[in-house]
Structures are given as C-alpha cells and as structure tokens.
Amino acid sequence: MPVIRPMTLNDARAALELTTATFEDLARRRNEAPEPPPPDLDVAELRYRAFPLHDPEGSWVAEDEQGLAGCALAVKREGIWGLSLLVVRPGMQSAGVGSELLRRAHDYAHDAKGRIILASPDPRAIRAYARLGLELHPCFYAEGVPRDVRPCEELRVGTEDDIPFVETVDRFARGGGRRSSIETQLQMGQTLLVLPDRGYAVLGNGSLRTLGALDDESAAEVLRGALARVQGEFRLEFITAAQQWAVPVCLDAGLELCGSHGPLFLAGDVGGFRPYLPSGAFL
C-alpha cells in the first residue's frame, strides 16, 4: 500500500504528469480521444503548486517505490470547500488508495458551509462523491466555433485590481469569494474579462474557465462578449439546468450542446450557484 502524506511543492510536476496519464487512460477505456497535453507544462504546473501553498490541509499524495500513485487536491475559500482533483495511477485503482485520499481531502471540509465537486465520467468516482452526501446535478457542455456573435462594447480585459469586484460577484453567485484562485488563473496567463458592476469571465486555451454575474441578463451578456473574442474552437463545460440563460447564447453562436462527461455535485450553502459556471481547477 502506498504511503499517504501531505503534498509538497516538489510534488507539483509529478502530480501534473500523473493527472495526464490517468485521464488519458480513462479516455482510452471510454474509446475517446485523449485531450492534448498542456501546451506549457511550467504554466500548467502553477495550478498544482497553488494547493500546497494555499490549502496544505486539503493537498494529499500517495507515494510508493514508483513515485506518486495518487493525488487529491481540495480548496477552501470563505467557507466553500471544493475537490479540485482526485487521481490514482492506472493499475492502482479500486485498491483503496483513492478512498483514503478522498477521505483526507474531504476532512478539510469539516467546517465548510458549502461543498462543490466537478466529477469525471468515471462511475467509481461518481459513486464515491454521491456517498459523501452531495446532490448530483446532471450537466451538459457546448462546443464549436462561435459565429456572428455581437460584441459587448462594455466588456473589458480586467486586472488584479478587479479581483475585489470578482469576489463580490462570487459571494452572490457561489456563496464565497476565491481571491487566490483568480490570482493563480491570471498567473497562468488566462484572461479576466469584466462587465463593470455586472459580471466577469475567465478565458484560457480555447475554453471559458469560469463565469459569474449578478443576474441572468448580465451573465448572458458576459458570455456573448467572451464568445465574440474567441478565435477557433471553443468549449464551455458544466452547464446545469439552473443556467438556462446560457442556452440561447450558445445556440445563437452556432455551438453544439451535448451531454456532459461528468456531473456536478453540490451541498450546503453555495449561494444560488446561479448565474455561475464553475472553474474545473478552482471550483
């Protein structure tokens, strides 16, 4: 049995490599094409380095003689806990490693007012998360090349100076702010877009990373403005039935709506979780 221990900064690259190998294996088992690896590993590694820095109590790895056998990363901001990652090396799965990593990461939620998990399509993961007492919310996603999207003139590129406004929106839409998570996204080269006094979005690598707003009309306007800035293929994930405002925007832009690869789990006070589209890495 691998040794379970707290994650350190020195584990970041190995955790990134383990994540890539694990999801490539899942894609093969589902007869799907694996997602391409990150274009810049140094930038991608920033996500993994953020967790032992900001959330050491939620960052755990399993290690054996071959290196990292598993990793669980959880974030907690303003009382909102979220599971960012749970991976176990192919060949080591269903042997108890994932369960122990999940238990330790979930212990970090002991004083949380709300909990969020974005699940992969792996049935074992979905079963494990459902047993934590969270509610399952089916999702869909949108993808394609946006066309004929009306640009939003008020939408502008944001900076770190806009993070207090982003926190205000997040407290309304998801129950709590997440300053360090937004800061990490900016450090990774992702683009913050701000619709003053109404909402925001983060774009990166051809996908919308997260979006929040103070009302549905503002959320739709932010999404239109984000789509107007996209060149080429675009992907938007984890759209639940609560985000009906996003449907006509996606359809009008010529995107295809499809069943998601995994559900969303919620528990406790996470605001209305609307209008809101979560970040895969930072919930």
N, C-alpha and C positions, 0 to 999 in steps of 0.2 A: 504494500500500500504506500503510495507517495506520502511525503511529509507535507502537511498543510501549514503554511506560515504567512505572516503579513507580506504583502508586496513591497518591493523597494524600487527606487528609480532605476536601478541596474537591471530590473526585470522587464523594462518597458519594451525593448526591441524584441525580446523573446516572446512576450505576450502578443505583440503585433503579429509575429510570424506564426504563432500557434493559432491565432484567430483566423488568419488567412487559410491555413491548412485545414482547419476544422470546417469552415464554411465551403471550401472547395469540395471537401468530402461529402458534405450534406447535399450540395448541388448535384454531384455525380450520382448519389443514391436516389435523387429525385429525377434523374435523367434531364437535368437542366444544365445550361452552360454556366460555368462559374463566373462570378463577377471578376473583372480585370483587377489586378493588384493596384494599390495606391500608386499614383504617378511619382510621388516623392515620399520615400519611407521616412526621412527625417521629419517631414511635416506631419505625416500620419502618426508618428511616434509621440507627438505632443499630446495627443488625446490620452495615451496610456500614462504618460508622465504626470498628467494633471491629477490623477486619482491618488497615488501615494502622497502627493503634495497637499491636496485639499481634503481628501477623505481617507486617511490611513486606516480608520476603523472599518471601512467598507471595502478595502482592497486586499484580496487574498489570492495566493497561488498555491498550487500543488506541485511538488518537485520530486523527481526520482533520479536514478542514475543516468537517464537520457536527457534530462533537462526539465523544462516545465511540462507538466502533464495536464494542467488545468489552470483556469483563472476566473475569478469572479470580481467584478467591479461595481460598486454601488456608490451613488452620490446622494447627499442630503443637503438641501438648501432651504432655509426658512421653514423647517418642519416638513418639507416634502422630500420623501425618500424615493429613489428610483434605481432599478437594476439596469446598469448600462451594458453589462456583458456577463455571460456565463458560457465558457467553452471548456471542453475536455478533449484531449488528444484522441483522434480516431484510433480505435483498438483498445482504449481505456474506458470507453463509455459504458454505462449501465453496470458499473462495478462499485458504485458508492462514492466516487470522487466528486462528481457533480453535486450530489445531495449534500455532502459535507461542506463544499464551497458555498452552496446556496444558503445553507443554514447560517454560516458565519456572516455572509453578506447581509442576510435578512435580519440578523441580530442588531445590525446598525440601525434598523427601523424601530427600535424598541420605544423611542419617544417621538416618533413621527406622527403628524396629524393626517398625512395622506401618503399613499403609495402608488407608484407607476411602474409598469413593466411593458416593454415592447417585445413581443415574442417572435422567435423564428418559427418556421413551419414545422419544426421537429415535434412530433406528437409527444415525445417524452418530456420535452421542455414545457409544452402547454399543460400537460398533466401536472407537472411539478408546481407550476405557477398557480394553477387553479386550486391546488391543495393548500396554498398559503392564505386562502380566504379572500382573494381578489375577484372582482367581477370581470367576466370576459366580454369584450366588445369586438364583434367582427369588424373588419376593415376592408377597404379597397384602395387601389392606387391608380394614379393617372400617369400616362407616359406618351411621348411622341414629340413632334417638332411643332412648337407653337406657331400659329399663323394669324395674321390680321388682328393682332391684339392692340387695342387702343392704349397708348402710353399714358401713364399717370404723371402729369407735369409736376405735381406737388411732391411726389416720391423722390427722395434724395439719398445719396450714399451717406451713411452715418459713421460716426467715430466713437471712441471710448467716452466722449463727452455725452453721448446719447444713452449710455447704459442706465442712468437713473430713470429715464423715461421707459426704457425696456423693462426695468424692474417693476415699475408701476403697472404696466400692461400685464406682466406675468402674474403679479399678485391678484389681479382681477380675473384673468383667464385660466390660470392653473393653480392658484392658491398660494403662490410664493415666488419671490424673485430668485435669480441664479446668476449673480454678477460674475463670479469667477468662471462659470461655464461659457458665458458670452465672451468674456475676455479671451478664453482659450480658443474659441472659434475664430476670433479676429486674428490671434497669433498664428493660426493655421492658414491664414490667407483667405478665409471666407469673407463675403461681403455683407455688411449690415445695411439694410435699406430701411428708411424711416419715413413714414407718413405723419407729419407733425401733429401731435395731440390725438392721433387716431390709432396707429398701429405700426408694426415693424415686421421684417422678414430677414432671414439669413440665407444667402445663396452660396453654393460651393460645388465645384466639379459637376456641373450639369444637373443639379438637383436642388430643390428647396429644402434646406436643413431644418428650419423651424419658422413658425409664423404665429403672431398673436395680435389681437386687436381688442378695442373696447366695445365694438358692436359688429354685427354680421356685415353690414354695408361697408364698414371700414375694412374688414378682413377681405372682402371681395375686391375692393379697390387696391389693397396692397398686393393681392395675388395677381391681379391684372397687370399692375406695374412691374412686378417681378417677371412675369411671363414676357412682357414687352422687351425686357433686357436680355433675354436668353437667345443664344445662337446655337442652333443644332438641337440634338436630342435633350429632352427634359424629363425628369421623373419626380413625382410627388407621392409620398407614401403615408400610410397610417391615417387615412381619411375615414372617420367613423360616420355613423348615421347622424350624429349630432352636428356635423359640419356640412349641412345642406347648402350653405352659402357658397361652398367651393364647387359644387356640381355644375351649375350653368357656366361658371367661369372657365372650367376645364373643357367643357363641351364646345363652348363658343370659340375656344382657342384651337380646336381640332385635336385635342388629346383623347386618347382611348382610356376608358375606365374599365378596370379589371379587378378580379378578386385578389385580395392581398395574400402575401406569402405567410403572414402570421397575424394573430390578433393582438389587441391592446388589452391590458389588464389595469383596472383602477380600483382603489379602495380608499375610504376615508374622505377627508376634506381636501379636494384638489380643485377648488373653485367649481365653476361650471364645466371646466375643460372645454370651453367654447367661448368665443371663436378662437380655436387654437389648433395648431398642427405641431406635434412634438418633434424634438431632435432625437434621432436614433442613438446618438452617443451621450447626450446630456439630458434627455427626457423633457 
